[in-house]
């Protein structure tokens, strides 16, 4: 699944266009490297998303196309943030 879509489906970022813009502005890294919105997310990847002064570091546990709001947080585990 594309990185921008994963960020939206997991509800880390509310809109896909905002997720795409965050990737273009180098606010998202995957496994320590800058990532484009088209990056193919896999289970086990470590994502770091910068929101202004705060940085959210998560581990991808699962990748699903559709998930309910209550189950969105089961797709990842917060490491720092």
N, C-alpha and C positions, 0 to 999 in steps of 0.2 A: 504494500500500500504506500502511496506517496506520503511524504512527510507532512505536507500541509493538510492533507485529508486526515491523517492520523491525529494531528493536533486538534482538529475540529471534532472528530468522532469521539475522542477521549475527553472532550470538553476542557482541555487545558487552555485553548484559545477558542473563543465563541464563534468566530466566523472564519471560513476558509480563506477569504481574501486578506484578512488581517494576518493569518498564519503565513500566507504567501509573502506578504510584505515584510514580516519579521524575518523570514528566511533570506529575502533579498537584501535586507539591511544588516545581515550578519549577526543577528541576535540569537541564532540557534546553531548549536554545534552537536554533532553526533560522534561519539567515541573520540572526543577531543579535536575533531576537524570541523571546519565550517561546512555547512550542508545547504544544498539548494532545495527548493520546495519539491523537486522531482525525485529526491533521494528515496530509495526503497527501504522502508522501515522493516526491521526483523526483530523477533523476540530476542532479548539479551542486549540490544543496543542501549547505550547510555546517552540520554539527551540532556543538554543544558540550554535552558531558555532564559534570556535576560529580559526582565521587565524593569526598565529604569535602573534603580540601584540594587534591586533584588535579583538573585539568580536562583532558578528552580532546577534542581538536578534530579532526573528520574530514570528508572530502569524500565524498559518496555517488557512487560510480562506476556502480553498476548496482542494479536492483531486481528480485529474483526471489522467487517464492513459496516454493520449496523449493530448498535447496542443501546439499550435504554438508559435513561438519565441515571437511574439508581445503580446500574452496573458499570457505568463509564469508568469509575475509579479502579475497577478490577483489572483494567488493561495495563496499568502501570503501578510502580511502587516509588514513592518519594524517597530519595536518598538524602538530599539536602534541600532546604528552602523553607 
